[in-house]
Amino acid sequence: MEWQNKTVVITGAGGVLCSEIAKEYAQMGAKVALLDINLSAAQKAAEEINAAGGKAKAYKADCLDKSSLEQAHKAVLADLGKCDLLINGAGGNSPKGTATKDVHAEMGEGDTSFFDLAADGVDFVFRLNFLSAFLTTQVFAGDMIGRQGNIINISSMNAYRPLTRIPAYSGAKASISNFTQWLAVYFAKSGIRVNAIAPGFFVTNQNRGLLFDKDGAPTARTKKILAGTPMGRFGEAKEIMGALRWLTDNESASFVTGIVVPIDGGFSAYSGV
């Protein structure tokens, strides 16, 4: 009953993980605002929620454009009311911030090395992950002052141990963990708790091409990932919800703020030996 008539705002809500999170909160009775720059993807998830008896609405929002977020905020206020829970789910990587080999000594002709990475690509990845969370929080957090609100950021295993090839994404997600702690302190006496989850390896639309070839067979990178995950498998979207239910429960987690919870099948605990 805690989520009856509460408003949950989720960015990146058209993606695999965040659309599943939206459905779960709707099932618990929340009114869900699905924000995404890809409006059709958000609308599809909203339609599925409404067809199942929930209440959801999709909004087009560019999380790197404060005016776009402010327009979405105005619409959410009119349609669903003040935000009670903000989930900063927008993020991702870019090929322009990605090297093609794990280490420089393995470079061959045609490969992209660390020295080849474009500054605009690295900047885009930091903006997409950090700045999007920063701006969205600026726009929506004011709704929650003094109202037992919650903010959840999406960090990553990369924030614990950077993965090979993706220095920009790893650094950007580390900044999200740090930002979570900063916000937790800043809002601690204002009635807002701020925490984050750090998913391990889940199959999403963004990484599917890196994890499986065109025939659906696992790539060499998938084999390395699963070898480093003690449970030996990818996570499923529904497995994120247990941690989120706890973190956003204002009774059982009332004294919890500023933490990052790994949801990784043991990846962060395994040394590889």
N, C-alpha and C positions, 0 to 999 in steps of 0.2 A: 504493500500500500504506500510505501514511502514515495514512489515515483508518480502516483496519481496526480494529474494536473501540473506536474513539474515540466519545465521546458529544457530539453537537451539540444545543444547546438554542436554539430559535428562538421569539421572541415575535411575536405578530401573524401566526402561521404559517398562518392560514386565508386570508390575502389573496393576491392575484395574484402579487406579487413574492416574498414570503417562502415561499409554498408551492412555487414554482419553485426557490428556493434550497434548500429542504429536499430536494426530489427529487434535485438535483445532488449534494448531500453524501451522500445515501443510495446513489446510484450509485457513489460513490467508496468505499463500504464503511462509512460511519459509521452508528452507531445514532442516530436522530433523534427528539428530543422536540419535538412541535409544540404550543406553548402559545397559547391564544387564548381570549378571553372568549366567542367564538362557537364552542362545542365542536363543533357539527355541521360547520362549515367545516373545522376542523382535522382532524376524523375523516375527512372525505372525502379530504383530501390524504394522510393516513396510509394509508388503504385503497388508494389508487393506488400509493403507494410499496411497500406490502407485496405487492400483486398483481404488481408488477414484479420481485419478488425481493429487495427491500430490507427494512430493519428500521426501523419507525417506530411511535410511539404518540402519540396525542393526549391532551392534558390541558387541562381547563378552568382558566383562571387569569385573574384580574383584576389587571392590572399596576399598578393604582393602589391595591391593597390588599395590604400586605406579608404579612398572615396567609394570604391566598389563594396568594401566591407561595411562601410557606414550605411550604404543604401540597403544592403542585405539586412543589417541590424534593424533599421527602421521598419522593414517589411516583417521581420520576425516578431518584433514588438507588437505590431498591429494584428498579426495573425495568431500568434501563439503565446505572447506575453514575455516577461523578462526571463533572461537566461538563468537557469539554476546550475547547469553543468555545461562546461565548454570542453570539448575534446579536440585538441589541435592535431588533426590527423593528416593534414596536407604535408606533402614532402616527396622526396624521391631523389634519383641520381640522374646524371647525364653522361652520355658517351664522351663529351668534351672534357669531363673530369676523371676519365678512366684510362689507365694504362692497359696494355694488352698482355703483359707478362708479369709474373709474380715478382721477379727480381731483375735488376738491370743486366746482370751477366748473361741472362737467357735471351736478350734481345736479338732479333734477327731483322733482315731487310723487310721494310714495310710495317714493322711494329711501331706502336705508339709508346714512347718512354715517358718517364716523369718530366723530362726536359721538353717534351713536345706538348704537354697539356696547356690548353688555352686558358688565359686568365679570365676571359668572359665566361667560359664553361665552369670554372671553379667558383667564380662569383655567383653564377646562376644557382649552383647547388647550395651554396650557403644561404642565398636569399630564399630559395624554395623551402628549405628546412627551418632555418633560424628566423629569418625576417618574417616569414608567414606566421609563425607562432607568436612572435613579438607584436605584430600589427593586429592580429585577430584578438589577442588578449587585451590590447589597448582599447579595442572597440567594444568588446563584450563584457569584460570583467567588472565594469562599473555597475552593471545590473545586479551583481552579487554582493556588493558591499553591505555588511551587516545582515545577510540573509542565509548564512550557512551554505555558501556556494562551493563549488568544486571546479578545479581546472585539472585536466589530465593532458600531459604532453606525451608524444610518442618518441621515445629514444630508440636505441638499437643495441645489439651486441657489439656493433662497431664502436660504441662509446666506451666499452670495456677493453676490447682488444681490436685494434684496427685490422680490417681484412685487407688482403693483398689487392692491388690494382685500383682501389677506389679511395684515394687519400682525401678528396674533397668531401665525399659523403661521410667518411669516418669522422673527419674533423667537425663537420656540421652537426652530426648526431651527438658528439661529445659536448658541443655547445648547448644542445637541448637539455642534457642532463644538468649542466651547470646553471642554465637559465631556470630550470625547475627549482633548484635550491634557492636561487636568488628571489624568485617570485614567492616561494613559501615563506621566507623571512619577511619580505615586504608586506605581504597580506596577512601575516599570522594574527594580528590583532584587529583585523577588519572583517573577520567572519568567512574568510575564504581559505580552504586548504588546497595545496598545489602538489601534485605527485605525478609520477611518470611510470610508464611501463616500457620495458626494453625487450621487444620480441626477438626471439632467435630466428630460425628460418621457416618461413611460411611461403607457399607458392602464391604469387600475386600476378596480376596482369603485367606489371613492370618487369618482374624478374623471370617470368616463365621461359623466355627465349634464352636466358643464360643457364637455366637449370635443366632444360630438356631440348633435344634436337628436334628437327622437323617431324621425325617419325615417333616422337614421344619417348625416346630412350634417354636415360639420364646422362648428362654431360660429365666430363672429368671433374668439373668444379662441384657438381652435385655429389659425386662420390667422395670428394674431400670433405664436404660439409657434413655428410652423414657419418663419415668415419670420425669426425670430431664432435659428434652429438651422441652422448651416451645412450639415449633412447633409440638412436638409429633410424629416425624418421623425421619428416617435416611436421611442423605443428599444423593444427587445424584452426580455422578462424574462431570456432566456438570455444576453444581452449583459452582464449584471452579473457573471456567474460568473468571467470571466477575471481581473478585478481581485480578486475574493474568493479565488480559488485562490492567487493570488500572496500577498496580504496574510496569509493564514492558513497559509502554508507556512513551517514553522519552520526550513527550510534556506535557501531562496532569499530569504526576507524576514526573516531572523533579526535584522537590525540596523535594522529598520523599525518605528517606533512613534510614535504621536502625529500621524499625517498624515490628511488627508481627500482622497480621490481622486475627482475629478469623472468621472462617466460620463454624458456629456451631448451627444454629437454636435457638440461645439464651441460650445455655447451660452455657456459662461462666457468663451470667448475672443473672442466677436464683439461689436463695439461698436454694431452696427446701421448702420454707414456703410461 
